[in-house]
Amino acid sequence: MNSELRDSVLHLSGDITVKTVTDAAYRQFERQCRLKETGAIDLSQVSRADSACVSLLLTALRLKNQAVELRHIPESVRALADLYEIKDWVTP
């Protein structure tokens, strides 16, 4: 998992799975979410995603008090959000 903040958008890329979200990657993501300028999260470059990605998005929504735009959510994350009955929280 990679994360980079550019022009107020936090870009996530690579695999975001329980095997790839390390403690260091999670801490970096959390720090980036806490930044005032982070206004959106873009997942267009995510190649694989599972429940770890859902957890990251919920973390971002909690830290930003729901004031963050989620862009290009992978279909696998949409399906999990539907399964967990939180679709309204993470999908526009």
VOZA-672943 format. One record per residue: residue number from 1; residue in three letters; x, y, z of N, C-alpha, C in turn. Coordinates in steps of 0.2 Angstrom, whole numbers, plus 5000, padded with zeros to 4 digits. Atoms other than C-alpha are relative to their C-alpha. Example, Ala and Ser with C-alpha at 12.3 -4.5 7.8 and 13.67 -1.06 7.14 Angstrom:
2
{1; ALA; {5004; 4994; 5000}; {5062; 4978; 5039}; {5004; 5006; 5000}};
{2; SER; {4996; 4994; 4999}; {5068; 4995; 5036}; {4996; 5005; 5003}};
This chain:
92
{1; MET; {5004; 4994; 5000}; {5000; 5000; 5000}; {5004; 5006; 5000}};
{2; ASN; {4997; 4994; 5001}; {5006; 5017; 4995}; {4995; 5006; 5001}};
{3; SER; {5004; 4994; 4999}; {4999; 5034; 5000}; {5004; 5006; 4999}};
{4; GLU; {4996; 4994; 5001}; {5004; 5051; 4994}; {4994; 5006; 5000}};
{5; LEU; {5005; 4994; 5000}; {4995; 5068; 4997}; {5003; 5005; 4995}};
{6; ARG; {4998; 4995; 5005}; {4995; 5079; 4982}; {4994; 5004; 4998}};
{7; ASP; {5005; 4995; 5002}; {4984; 5095; 4979}; {4994; 4998; 5004}};
{8; SER; {5005; 5001; 4996}; {4973; 5091; 4994}; {4996; 4993; 4999}};
{9; VAL; {5003; 5007; 5001}; {4969; 5073; 4988}; {5006; 4995; 5002}};
{10; LEU; {4996; 5005; 4997}; {4976; 5058; 4997}; {5000; 4994; 4995}};
{11; HIS; {5000; 5006; 5005}; {4981; 5045; 4983}; {5002; 4994; 5003}};
{12; LEU; {4998; 5007; 4998}; {4981; 5027; 4988}; {5001; 4996; 4994}};
{13; SER; {4998; 5004; 5005}; {4989; 5014; 4977}; {5003; 4993; 5002}};
{14; GLY; {4998; 5007; 4998}; {4994; 4996; 4976}; {4995; 4996; 5003}};
{15; ASP; {5005; 5004; 4997}; {4986; 4982; 4985}; {4999; 5003; 5007}};
{16; ILE; {5001; 4998; 4993}; {4977; 4987; 5001}; {4996; 4994; 5003}};
{17; THR; {5003; 5006; 4997}; {4974; 4971; 5010}; {5003; 4999; 5007}};
{18; VAL; {4998; 5002; 4993}; {4976; 4963; 5027}; {5008; 4998; 5000}};
{19; LYS; {4993; 5002; 5000}; {4993; 4957; 5021}; {5005; 5006; 4998}};
{20; THR; {4996; 4994; 5003}; {4999; 4974; 5014}; {5000; 5006; 5004}};
{21; VAL; {5001; 4994; 4996}; {4993; 4987; 5027}; {5004; 4999; 5006}};
{22; THR; {4995; 5001; 4994}; {5008; 4987; 5039}; {4998; 5005; 5005}};
{23; ASP; {5001; 4995; 4995}; {5008; 4996; 5055}; {5003; 5007; 4998}};
{24; ALA; {4998; 4994; 5003}; {5019; 5009; 5047}; {4996; 5004; 4995}};
{25; ALA; {5004; 4998; 5005}; {5008; 5011; 5032}; {4994; 5003; 5003}};
{26; TYR; {5006; 4998; 4997}; {4993; 5013; 5043}; {5001; 5007; 5004}};
{27; ARG; {4999; 4994; 4997}; {5001; 5026; 5054}; {5001; 5006; 4995}};
{28; GLN; {4999; 4995; 5005}; {5007; 5036; 5039}; {4993; 5002; 4997}};
{29; PHE; {5006; 4999; 5002}; {4989; 5035; 5032}; {4996; 5005; 5005}};
{30; GLU; {5003; 4997; 4995}; {4982; 5041; 5048}; {5002; 5007; 5001}};
{31; ARG; {4997; 4993; 5000}; {4994; 5056; 5049}; {4998; 5004; 4994}};
{32; GLN; {5002; 4996; 5005}; {4989; 5061; 5032}; {4993; 5002; 5000}};
{33; CYS; {5007; 4998; 4999}; {4971; 5060; 5036}; {4999; 5006; 5004}};
{34; ARG; {5001; 4995; 4994}; {4973; 5071; 5051}; {5002; 5007; 4997}};
{35; LEU; {4998; 4994; 5002}; {4980; 5085; 5040}; {4994; 5004; 4997}};
{36; LYS; {5006; 4995; 5002}; {4968; 5100; 5037}; {4999; 5000; 4993}};
{37; GLU; {5001; 5000; 5007}; {4972; 5100; 5019}; {4997; 4994; 4996}};
{38; THR; {5003; 5006; 5003}; {4966; 5082; 5015}; {4993; 5001; 5000}};
{39; GLY; {5007; 5000; 5001}; {4949; 5084; 5007}; {4997; 4995; 4996}};
{40; ALA; {5002; 5005; 5004}; {4948; 5069; 4997}; {5005; 4994; 5000}};
{41; ILE; {4996; 5006; 5001}; {4954; 5051; 4995}; {4999; 4997; 4994}};
{42; ASP; {5001; 5003; 5007}; {4957; 5044; 4978}; {5003; 4993; 5000}};
{43; LEU; {4998; 5007; 5000}; {4958; 5025; 4976}; {5000; 4997; 4993}};
{44; SER; {5000; 5003; 5007}; {4959; 5024; 4957}; {5006; 4996; 4998}};
{45; GLN; {4994; 5004; 5001}; {4976; 5016; 4958}; {5001; 4994; 5004}};
{46; VAL; {5000; 5006; 4996}; {4972; 5003; 4970}; {4999; 4993; 4996}};
{47; SER; {5000; 5006; 5004}; {4975; 4986; 4962}; {4996; 4994; 5003}};
{48; ARG; {5004; 5005; 4996}; {4967; 4974; 4976}; {4998; 5003; 5006}};
{49; ALA; {5002; 4997; 4993}; {4957; 4979; 4991}; {4995; 4995; 5003}};
{50; ASP; {5004; 5004; 4996}; {4949; 4969; 5005}; {4997; 5004; 5006}};
{51; SER; {5002; 4996; 4994}; {4942; 4973; 5022}; {5004; 5005; 5003}};
{52; ALA; {4995; 4995; 4997}; {4958; 4982; 5027}; {4999; 5007; 4997}};
{53; CYS; {5002; 4994; 5003}; {4953; 4995; 5014}; {4994; 5003; 5003}};
{54; VAL; {5006; 4997; 4996}; {4936; 4997; 5022}; {5002; 5003; 5006}};
{55; SER; {4998; 4998; 4994}; {4944; 4999; 5038}; {5004; 5007; 5000}};
{56; LEU; {4997; 4994; 5002}; {4955; 5013; 5031}; {4995; 5005; 4999}};
{57; LEU; {5005; 4995; 5002}; {4940; 5022; 5024}; {4996; 5002; 5006}};
{58; LEU; {5004; 4998; 4994}; {4931; 5021; 5040}; {5004; 5004; 5005}};
{59; THR; {4996; 4996; 4996}; {4946; 5028; 5049}; {5000; 5007; 4997}};
{60; ALA; {5000; 4993; 5003}; {4947; 5043; 5037}; {4994; 5003; 5001}};
{61; LEU; {5006; 4997; 4999}; {4929; 5046; 5039}; {4999; 5002; 5007}};
{62; ARG; {5001; 4998; 4993}; {4930; 5046; 5058}; {5005; 5006; 5001}};
{63; LEU; {4995; 4995; 4999}; {4946; 5057; 5058}; {4998; 5007; 4997}};
{64; LYS; {5002; 4993; 5003}; {4938; 5070; 5046}; {4993; 5001; 5001}};
{65; ASN; {5007; 4999; 4998}; {4921; 5069; 5054}; {4996; 5000; 4994}};
{66; GLN; {5004; 5001; 5006}; {4914; 5063; 5037}; {5001; 5005; 4995}};
{67; ALA; {4999; 4994; 5005}; {4920; 5079; 5028}; {5006; 4998; 4996}};
{68; VAL; {4995; 5002; 5005}; {4931; 5069; 5016}; {4996; 4997; 4994}};
{69; GLU; {5003; 5003; 5006}; {4926; 5064; 4998}; {5004; 4994; 4998}};
{70; LEU; {4997; 5007; 5002}; {4930; 5046; 4993}; {4999; 4999; 4993}};
{71; ARG; {5000; 5000; 5007}; {4934; 5044; 4975}; {5002; 4993; 4997}};
{72; HIS; {4998; 5006; 5003}; {4935; 5029; 4964}; {5000; 4994; 5004}};
{73; ILE; {5000; 5005; 4995}; {4930; 5016; 4977}; {5000; 4993; 4996}};
{74; PRO; {5000; 5006; 5003}; {4935; 4998; 4971}; {4993; 4996; 5001}};
{75; GLU; {5006; 5004; 5000}; {4920; 4986; 4967}; {5000; 4996; 5006}};
{76; SER; {4999; 5005; 4995}; {4927; 4974; 4980}; {4998; 5004; 5007}};
{77; VAL; {5001; 4996; 4994}; {4926; 4988; 4994}; {4992; 5002; 5000}};
{78; ARG; {5007; 4998; 5000}; {4908; 4993; 4988}; {4996; 4993; 5002}};
{79; ALA; {5003; 5007; 4998}; {4903; 4974; 4990}; {5000; 4999; 5007}};
{80; LEU; {4999; 5001; 4993}; {4910; 4973; 5007}; {4996; 5005; 5004}};
{81; ALA; {5004; 4995; 4997}; {4902; 4989; 5012}; {4993; 4999; 5000}};
{82; ASP; {5007; 5003; 5001}; {4885; 4982; 5006}; {4999; 4995; 5005}};
{83; LEU; {5001; 5006; 4995}; {4888; 4966; 5016}; {5000; 5002; 5007}};
{84; TYR; {5000; 4998; 4993}; {4893; 4975; 5032}; {4995; 5005; 5002}};
{85; GLU; {5005; 4995; 5000}; {4878; 4987; 5029}; {5002; 5007; 5002}};
{86; ILE; {4998; 4993; 4999}; {4888; 5003; 5029}; {5001; 5003; 4993}};
{87; LYS; {5000; 4998; 5006}; {4886; 5006; 5011}; {4999; 5008; 5000}};
{88; ASP; {5001; 4993; 5000}; {4879; 5023; 5014}; {5006; 5005; 5003}};
{89; TRP; {4994; 4997; 4997}; {4895; 5028; 5024}; {5005; 5001; 4995}};
{90; VAL; {4994; 5000; 5004}; {4908; 5024; 5011}; {4999; 5001; 4992}};
{91; THR; {5001; 4999; 5007}; {4899; 5026; 4994}; {4996; 5006; 4999}};
{92; PRO; {5004; 4994; 5002}; {4893; 5042; 4986}; {4994; 4999; 4998}};
